[in-house]
Structures are given as C-alpha cells and as structure tokens.
C-alpha cells in the first residue's frame, strides 16, 4: 500500500515537472521570437 502511494506520488511529480518544462520552453520560445523580430526590425 505504501509502495503504491510512492508510485502515485512519483507519477504526479513527473507530470508536474513535464508541465513546468513545457511552460518554460514555450516562454523561452516566445522571448526568442520577440528578440529575433526586434533584431530583424532594427536591421
């Protein structure tokens, strides 16, 4: 029973980490796009 709880906990942490990573990647991509656009505009 305890083992089952640990497994579920790890599963939730894994999902949370994955979501955080996706959010960070999306944010970084948006920031990069803005930087590229501003660089293109200034050239």
C-alpha positions as CSV (number, residue, x, y, z in Angstrom):
1,X,0.0,0.0,0.0
2,X,2.8,2.4,0.9
3,X,4.7,1.4,-2.2
4,X,1.6,2.2,-4.3
5,X,1.4,5.7,-2.7
6,X,5.0,6.4,-3.5
7,X,4.5,5.3,-7.1
8,X,1.5,7.6,-7.5
9,X,3.5,10.5,-5.9
10,X,6.3,10.0,-8.4
11,X,3.8,9.9,-11.2
12,X,2.3,13.2,-10.2
13,X,5.8,14.8,-9.7
14,X,6.7,13.6,-13.2
15,X,3.6,15.2,-14.7
16,X,4.2,18.4,-12.8
17,X,7.8,18.5,-14.0
18,X,6.8,17.9,-17.6
19,X,4.2,20.7,-17.4
20,X,6.8,23.1,-15.9
21,X,9.3,22.1,-18.6
22,X,6.7,22.7,-21.4
23,X,5.8,26.1,-19.9
24,X,9.4,27.1,-19.6
25,X,10.1,26.0,-23.2
26,X,7.1,27.9,-24.5
27,X,8.1,31.1,-22.6
28,X,11.7,30.8,-23.9
29,X,10.5,30.4,-27.4
30,X,8.2,33.4,-27.2
31,X,11.1,35.5,-25.8
32,X,13.4,34.4,-28.5
33,X,10.8,35.2,-31.2
34,X,10.4,38.7,-29.8
35,X,14.2,39.1,-29.7
36,X,14.5,37.9,-33.3
37,X,11.7,40.1,-34.5
38,X,13.2,43.2,-32.9
39,X,16.6,42.4,-34.3
40,X,15.1,42.0,-37.8
41,X,13.3,45.3,-37.4
42,X,16.5,47.1,-36.4
43,X,18.5,45.7,-39.4
